Amino acid sequence: MGATVIGYFPGMTDEQLESQPGFWNDCKAWGNWMAECENELAMVEAVKKLGAASILTFKTDPMEDDEVEWVTPAQLRDAAMKLRDAIRNSAPGSEVILKVYEKGANRMDPVADEMIRDLEDIIAIADWGEQEGAKEITLEVNW
């Protein structure tokens, strides 16, 4: 199943939609990982224990903006950095996160490397949102 993942904030213009950074790997693996969050409660708990809960923010059709758990661009960036560093350092809890990510990974490179690249792409999206003046941001995931 293919997925598209973009940074989204209220009031975003079409130009902003088109100008934001994308995913180096493509969006499939990250979108699949996000979809697994609903069923993989141990993985969600591991993310929270690592202090990266803000990475779990999302919006998808048919959600309305008032249903989103918004985070600031800084919170999104910090969560992505914490999770990236945890994966790099094989921190406790990171193994369950990688195991879930592996289910939908592209498998072009080692799974940890792919997830780290996706997290670096999310850092770039958060930086972009901040530069664009977003006060709150989420990742919009659609299949």
N, C-alpha and C positions, 0 to 999 in steps of 0.2 A: 504494500500500500504506500503510495507516495504522499508526501506532506509538504505544505508550505509553512514556513515559520518566519514571521517578521516582527520587528518592534512596532508597538502600537501605543499611541497615547491620544486622549480626547482632543479633538480639534486638528488632528494631523491632516495636512493638505496632500493632494495628489503628488505634488512635487516632492514633498518629504517622503512619501511612500516610495517613490521611485529612486530617491537619492540615498537611501540608507544602505549600510553595508549588509552583505549577505553571508551565507554560510559557505566556507571553503569546500566542505565535503558534500554539500547540498543539504537540504533540510530534513531528509527522510529519517535519519537515525535519531535526531533530536526530537522530532515529532513523535516517533514511535516510543521513545523513552517517556515523553510526557504522557502519552496515552496509557502507559503501564502504571503510572502513579496511582490510578484509581484502584488497581488490583494488588499492587505491591506495597503493602503498608509497612513492611520491614524496611524497604528501601526509602520510603518517605521519612520514616523515623530516623534512619541513618543520616539523611540529608539534614534534617532538623538538628540532630546531635552535633553535626559538624558546623552548625551556625550558619547554614546556607539556605534556610527556608524560603527566602525571597526568590530563589531560582525557580520555585514551584508556581509562581504567578503565571496565569494563562488566560486567554480569551479564545473562544471558538464559536462558530455559528451554532446555534442562534442566540448566544449569550448577549445580553445588553450590558452597556458600560457599568450600570449600577450593580451588576452581579460579579464584577471582577474584584479580586483582592489586589488592589494596586500597590505598587512599591515605587520608591523614587529611583531615578536612574542610578544614583550612588548605591542604594541598597541592592539593586540588581547586579551592578558591577562587583560589589563586595562579595555577594553570595557566589557569583561565578568564579571569582578569584579564590575564595575559600575552598570551593569544591575542586577547582583545578589543582590547587596546591595539595589537597588531600589525596587526589588521584595520583599525582606525581610522586608523593611521598609514601604511598600505600598506607595511609592512615587507617586506624581501626574504623570499620564501617564502610570503607571505600570498596571493599570486595563485593558487597551486595549491590552497591550502586552500579559497578561495572558489569556485574552478572546480568542485571536487568537491561542495561544499555546494550549489551552484546546481542540480545534477542533481535534487535532491529538495526544493528550496526552494518555499515557498508562492507566491512571486512577487506578493505583495500590495504590497510595498515593494522598494526596491533590495536586492539580495541581501546586501550588506555590512551594511545596517541590520538585516535579519532575523537574520543570524548574530550580530551584536552583541547583539540582544535576547535570543536564546537563551543566549548566554554570560552575560549579566546574570542570567537566570533560574537558571542553574547556580550563579552566585555566591550567589544567595538560597537555593538548596537547600543549598549547603555551609554557609552561615551557620546555617540552620535545623538541620542535622545537628549542628553544633557546640553550639548551644544545647540540643539534646536529649541531649547527652552522648555522641554517637557518637565512638568512638576511631578507627574506620575506616569508610569510606563508598565507595560506587560508584554508578554510574547503572545502574539496571535498565532494559533496553530489550527490549520484546516487541512482536511484530507479530501 
